[in-house]
Amino acid sequence: MARPDGFPRQRIAIVPRPLVAEADARPITRRLQVTDAGWFPHARGHERSRPGGAAESVIMLCVAGSGWVELDGARHTVQAPALVALPAGRAHRYGASDDKPWTIWWLHVRGSDADELVAACVDSERSPVAVLREVDRTTQLAEHIVAILEKDPSPPRLVRAAGLAWNLLTTLVSDLAVADSNDPLQRAMNYLAHRLDRPVSVPELAREARVSPSHLGALFRAATGGGPLAHHITLRMARARQLLDGTDLSVSEVARETGYSDPLYFSRQFRQAHGESPSAYRELRKG
């Protein structure tokens, strides 16, 4: 069932349409501008239907939970971490799942370069959904966009938001360009990205990637600067942050959701990664 109102702790920034129209005529923002942006945590009941499409292209970063999207009548599943890219003017619907509703960062973009950038973010011939590889980097960019537009949608801030959106979209485009299901590193990264609720061993991951453990380690060190387990911990910590930000789960429950049976060990890992405990992180974010 669609929810008519908002979600606890949600963030929304909407640029007044007269300012959008003015930005359409300026040198930078006429090429790309963000008209709306926000964050919906644990968005149970979230659903949108646009039979005539939206005036702008819609980008969603699903960082926790799951949902679905329909584009031109074809339905696709969305499972975190995932990117959804919906071109302007095309009929679509989307919504959060009932059992594990998604947490999403989202933005609407327009401009002379927007259509081409958005279309290149996903394999648009097959699906508007793709695996979100760089969760930390892309969500930081989305959060920065929201923060800028929340304060003051003045022309200089619209230019700044456009620059961040360009960075975000080109990051997503480059991620798709290097993604190849036949590439061992990509297979391994996809495998880890969809198993954030439990540890994964190097031998298990090597079997999935169809390479030796030593070769897999070399691939990860070349791509990320660290080993596969370190990369997996980074992904699990990113999910932990999203759960601490967007849900009321206790620290023990967040630990379980990210594959740690021992909450104390989880807290030590979190402190090592972030310099503060999960509870301190949550209190800081609330402030």
C-alpha positions as a Python dict, from the first residue, in 0.01 Angstrom:
ca = {
    (1, 'M'): (0, 0, 0),
    (2, 'A'): (136, 342, -96),
    (3, 'R'): (213, 578, 188),
    (4, 'P'): (67, 929, 148),
    (5, 'D'): (304, 1110, 383),
    (6, 'G'): (677, 1104, 450),
    (7, 'F'): (919, 884, 640),
    (8, 'P'): (1087, 945, 978),
    (9, 'R'): (1415, 1136, 939),
    (10, 'Q'): (1365, 1178, 565),
    (11, 'R'): (1539, 1464, 385),
    (12, 'I'): (1396, 1645, 83),
    (13, 'A'): (1520, 1943, -115),
    (14, 'I'): (1301, 2086, -394),
    (15, 'V'): (1423, 2377, -604),
    (16, 'P'): (1144, 2632, -670),
    (17, 'R'): (1036, 2602, -1033),
    (18, 'P'): (1100, 2970, -1116),
    (19, 'L'): (1464, 2914, -1013),
    (20, 'V'): (1477, 2597, -1223),
    (21, 'A'): (1352, 2793, -1526),
    (22, 'E'): (1617, 3060, -1468),
    (23, 'A'): (1888, 2794, -1433),
    (24, 'D'): (1780, 2644, -1766),
    (25, 'A'): (1910, 2960, -1933),
    (26, 'R'): (2248, 2979, -1756),
    (27, 'P'): (2569, 2846, -1919),
    (28, 'I'): (2644, 2560, -1676),
    (29, 'T'): (2308, 2459, -1533),
    (30, 'R'): (2140, 2454, -1873),
    (31, 'R'): (2356, 2147, -1943),
    (32, 'L'): (2284, 1974, -1611),
    (33, 'Q'): (2096, 2073, -1299),
    (34, 'V'): (1942, 1899, -1000),
    (35, 'T'): (1580, 2002, -947),
    (36, 'D'): (1491, 1771, -657),
    (37, 'A'): (1691, 1547, -423),
    (38, 'G'): (1641, 1355, -104),
    (39, 'W'): (1691, 1060, 125),
    (40, 'F'): (1418, 816, 230),
    (41, 'P'): (1530, 579, 508),
    (42, 'H'): (1351, 247, 555),
    (43, 'A'): (1076, 378, 328),
    (44, 'R'): (794, 134, 399),
    (45, 'G'): (498, 208, 172),
    (46, 'H'): (701, 423, -67),
    (47, 'E'): (550, 406, -414),
    (48, 'R'): (534, 635, -718),
    (49, 'S'): (346, 602, -1045),
    (50, 'R'): (406, 832, -1343),
    (51, 'P'): (208, 707, -1646),
    (52, 'G'): (341, 994, -1855),
    (53, 'G'): (693, 979, -1715),
    (54, 'A'): (865, 1255, -1521),
    (55, 'A'): (974, 1592, -1655),
    (56, 'E'): (1326, 1510, -1534),
    (57, 'S'): (1532, 1192, -1530),
    (58, 'V'): (1525, 1009, -1196),
    (59, 'I'): (1831, 855, -1029),
    (60, 'M'): (1794, 637, -720),
    (61, 'L'): (2071, 480, -512),
    (62, 'C'): (1929, 189, -312),
    (63, 'V'): (2171, 137, -24),
    (64, 'A'): (1965, -98, 195),
    (65, 'G'): (1660, -316, 156),
    (66, 'S'): (1481, -387, -169),
    (67, 'G'): (1203, -277, -400),
    (68, 'W'): (1090, -289, -760),
    (69, 'V'): (1067, -67, -1065),
    (70, 'E'): (858, -81, -1382),
    (71, 'L'): (974, 98, -1696),
    (72, 'D'): (753, 91, -2006),
    (73, 'G'): (554, -191, -1844),
    (74, 'A'): (850, -422, -1773),
    (75, 'R'): (909, -500, -1404),
    (76, 'H'): (1256, -527, -1247),
    (77, 'T'): (1367, -620, -896),
    (78, 'V'): (1585, -377, -699),
    (79, 'Q'): (1811, -528, -432),
    (80, 'A'): (2067, -318, -245),
    (81, 'P'): (2325, -208, -336),
    (82, 'A'): (2160, -96, -659),
    (83, 'L'): (2130, 194, -900),
    (84, 'V'): (1804, 282, -1074),
    (85, 'A'): (1811, 523, -1370),
    (86, 'L'): (1479, 630, -1524),
    (87, 'P'): (1489, 854, -1833),
    (88, 'A'): (1263, 1157, -1852),
    (89, 'G'): (933, 1120, -2033),
    (90, 'R'): (901, 741, -2007),
    (91, 'A'): (619, 576, -1814),
    (92, 'H'): (737, 422, -1489),
    (93, 'R'): (635, 300, -1145),
    (94, 'Y'): (845, 201, -848),
    (95, 'G'): (808, 108, -485),
    (96, 'A'): (970, -36, -176),
    (97, 'S'): (921, -400, -83),
    (98, 'D'): (694, -480, 210),
    (99, 'D'): (930, -710, 397),
    (100, 'K'): (1258, -517, 359),
    (101, 'P'): (1169, -166, 239),
    (102, 'W'): (1450, 16, 74),
    (103, 'T'): (1660, 309, 190),
    (104, 'I'): (1732, 534, -108),
    (105, 'W'): (1911, 851, -202),
    (106, 'W'): (1740, 1004, -504),
    (107, 'L'): (1765, 1302, -736),
    (108, 'H'): (1593, 1443, -1042),
    (109, 'V'): (1816, 1591, -1313),
    (110, 'R'): (1755, 1781, -1634),
    (111, 'G'): (1955, 1970, -1895),
    (112, 'S'): (2100, 1922, -2242),
    (113, 'D'): (2350, 1660, -2119),
    (114, 'A'): (2120, 1483, -1872),
    (115, 'D'): (1956, 1232, -2107),
    (116, 'E'): (2286, 1104, -2242),
    (117, 'L'): (2446, 1076, -1899),
    (118, 'V'): (2150, 898, -1742),
    (119, 'A'): (2113, 654, -2032),
    (120, 'A'): (2482, 562, -1999),
    (121, 'C'): (2452, 480, -1627),
    (122, 'V'): (2279, 146, -1692),
    (123, 'D'): (2242, -100, -1977),
    (124, 'S'): (1923, 75, -2080),
    (125, 'E'): (1844, -179, -2352),
    (126, 'R'): (1805, -450, -2087),
    (127, 'S'): (1721, -290, -1753),
    (128, 'P'): (1708, 44, -1569),
    (129, 'V'): (1872, -131, -1270),
    (130, 'A'): (2243, -199, -1212),
    (131, 'V'): (2465, -302, -923),
    (132, 'L'): (2587, 1, -727),
    (133, 'R'): (2958, -63, -692),
    (134, 'E'): (3098, 247, -520),
    (135, 'V'): (2842, 281, -242),
    (136, 'D'): (3048, 511, -21),
    (137, 'R'): (3157, 753, -291),
    (138, 'T'): (2821, 782, -465),
    (139, 'T'): (2616, 820, -148),
    (140, 'Q'): (2854, 1086, -20),
    (141, 'L'): (2802, 1280, -342),
    (142, 'A'): (2424, 1240, -316),
    (143, 'E'): (2426, 1351, 47),
    (144, 'H'): (2634, 1656, -43),
    (145, 'I'): (2386, 1749, -315),
    (146, 'V'): (2095, 1727, -71),
    (147, 'A'): (2282, 1932, 190),
    (148, 'I'): (2360, 2207, -61),
    (149, 'L'): (2004, 2237, -188),
    (150, 'E'): (1851, 2215, 160),
    (151, 'K'): (2033, 2529, 272),
    (152, 'D'): (1977, 2767, -14),
    (153, 'P'): (1895, 2693, -381),
    (154, 'S'): (2071, 3009, -499),
    (155, 'P'): (2238, 3019, -845),
    (156, 'P'): (2589, 2951, -705),
    (157, 'R'): (2459, 2653, -508),
    (158, 'L'): (2276, 2518, -812),
    (159, 'V'): (2606, 2530, -1001),
    (160, 'R'): (2775, 2346, -716),
    (161, 'A'): (2503, 2082, -708),
    (162, 'A'): (2535, 2043, -1086),
    (163, 'G'): (2908, 1979, -1050),
    (164, 'L'): (2847, 1714, -786),
    (165, 'A'): (2574, 1554, -999),
    (166, 'W'): (2813, 1544, -1295),
    (167, 'N'): (3070, 1372, -1073),
    (168, 'L'): (2808, 1125, -948),
    (169, 'L'): (2673, 1039, -1293),
    (170, 'T'): (3015, 1000, -1454),
    (171, 'T'): (3119, 773, -1166),
    (172, 'L'): (2815, 557, -1235),
    (173, 'V'): (2889, 558, -1609),
    (174, 'S'): (3251, 454, -1558),
    (175, 'D'): (3143, 177, -1320),
    (176, 'L'): (2914, 33, -1587),
    (177, 'A'): (3187, 61, -1851),
    (178, 'V'): (3426, -160, -1653),
    (179, 'A'): (3155, -402, -1532),
    (180, 'D'): (3175, -735, -1712),
    (181, 'S'): (3014, -1052, -1583),
    (182, 'N'): (3298, -1250, -1744),
    (183, 'D'): (3559, -1053, -1553),
    (184, 'P'): (3675, -1238, -1238),
    (185, 'L'): (3711, -920, -1035),
    (186, 'Q'): (3363, -800, -1128),
    (187, 'R'): (3211, -1139, -1049),
    (188, 'A'): (3382, -1134, -710),
    (189, 'M'): (3274, -776, -634),
    (190, 'N'): (2914, -849, -729),
    (191, 'Y'): (2919, -1160, -511),
    (192, 'L'): (3044, -961, -211),
    (193, 'A'): (2803, -673, -271),
    (194, 'H'): (2505, -907, -237),
    (195, 'R'): (2634, -1088, 72),
    (196, 'L'): (2663, -815, 330),
    (197, 'D'): (2480, -1017, 594),
    (198, 'R'): (2752, -1277, 644),
    (199, 'P'): (3130, -1321, 615),
    (200, 'V'): (3270, -1465, 291),
    (201, 'S'): (3593, -1665, 283),
    (202, 'V'): (3864, -1613, 21),
    (203, 'P'): (3837, -1973, -108),
    (204, 'E'): (3459, -1933, -148),
    (205, 'L'): (3506, -1606, -334),
    (206, 'A'): (3781, -1751, -554),
    (207, 'R'): (3552, -2037, -658),
    (208, 'E'): (3284, -1785, -754),
    (209, 'A'): (3536, -1579, -954),
    (210, 'R'): (3687, -1894, -1106),
    (211, 'V'): (4045, -1801, -1024),
    (212, 'S'): (4297, -1909, -761),
    (213, 'P'): (4289, -1736, -420),
    (214, 'S'): (4634, -1584, -483),
    (215, 'H'): (4531, -1445, -822),
    (216, 'L'): (4210, -1308, -673),
    (217, 'G'): (4410, -1131, -402),
    (218, 'A'): (4635, -975, -666),
    (219, 'L'): (4332, -853, -864),
    (220, 'F'): (4181, -689, -556),
    (221, 'R'): (4508, -527, -448),
    (222, 'A'): (4552, -377, -795),
    (223, 'A'): (4194, -247, -804),
    (224, 'T'): (4134, -140, -444),
    (225, 'G'): (4472, -130, -271),
    (226, 'G'): (4367, -407, -31),
    (227, 'G'): (4252, -766, -23),
    (228, 'P'): (3905, -907, -91),
    (229, 'L'): (3816, -944, 277),
    (230, 'A'): (3911, -582, 345),
    (231, 'H'): (3686, -477, 57),
    (232, 'H'): (3401, -685, 197),
    (233, 'I'): (3443, -527, 541),
    (234, 'T'): (3428, -183, 378),
    (235, 'L'): (3097, -277, 213),
    (236, 'R'): (2957, -419, 537),
    (237, 'M'): (3060, -107, 730),
    (238, 'A'): (2890, 109, 465),
    (239, 'R'): (2571, -91, 514),
    (240, 'A'): (2607, -57, 892),
    (241, 'R'): (2624, 321, 856),
    (242, 'Q'): (2311, 321, 641),
    (243, 'L'): (2125, 111, 898),
    (244, 'L'): (2240, 334, 1184),
    (245, 'D'): (2132, 641, 986),
    (246, 'G'): (1806, 515, 847),
    (247, 'T'): (1655, 271, 1095),
    (248, 'D'): (1584, 234, 1466),
    (249, 'L'): (1763, -101, 1483),
    (250, 'S'): (1975, -149, 1793),
    (251, 'V'): (2351, -183, 1759),
    (252, 'S'): (2315, -558, 1819),
    (253, 'E'): (2056, -581, 1541),
    (254, 'V'): (2275, -380, 1303),
    (255, 'A'): (2560, -618, 1386),
    (256, 'R'): (2346, -918, 1292),
    (257, 'E'): (2225, -751, 970),
    (258, 'T'): (2586, -702, 863),
    (259, 'G'): (2702, -1051, 948),
    (260, 'Y'): (2849, -1009, 1297),
    (261, 'S'): (2722, -1253, 1559),
    (262, 'D'): (2920, -1074, 1832),
    (263, 'P'): (2805, -711, 1884),
    (264, 'L'): (3125, -626, 2073),
    (265, 'Y'): (3341, -744, 1786),
    (266, 'F'): (3122, -548, 1545),
    (267, 'S'): (3165, -236, 1759),
    (268, 'R'): (3543, -280, 1758),
    (269, 'Q'): (3544, -319, 1379),
    (270, 'F'): (3322, -13, 1342),
    (271, 'R'): (3544, 196, 1568),
    (272, 'Q'): (3851, 85, 1377),
    (273, 'A'): (3690, 193, 1050),
    (274, 'H'): (3532, 519, 1169),
    (275, 'G'): (3718, 627, 1481),
    (276, 'E'): (3406, 611, 1698),
    (277, 'S'): (3157, 357, 1827),
    (278, 'P'): (2830, 282, 1644),
    (279, 'S'): (2632, 455, 1921),
    (280, 'A'): (2851, 766, 1906),
    (281, 'Y'): (2821, 771, 1525),
    (282, 'R'): (2442, 754, 1545),
    (283, 'E'): (2421, 1035, 1803),
    (284, 'L'): (2653, 1255, 1597),
    (285, 'R'): (2442, 1203, 1285),
    (286, 'K'): (2124, 1289, 1473),
    (287, 'G'): (2277, 1619, 1573),
}
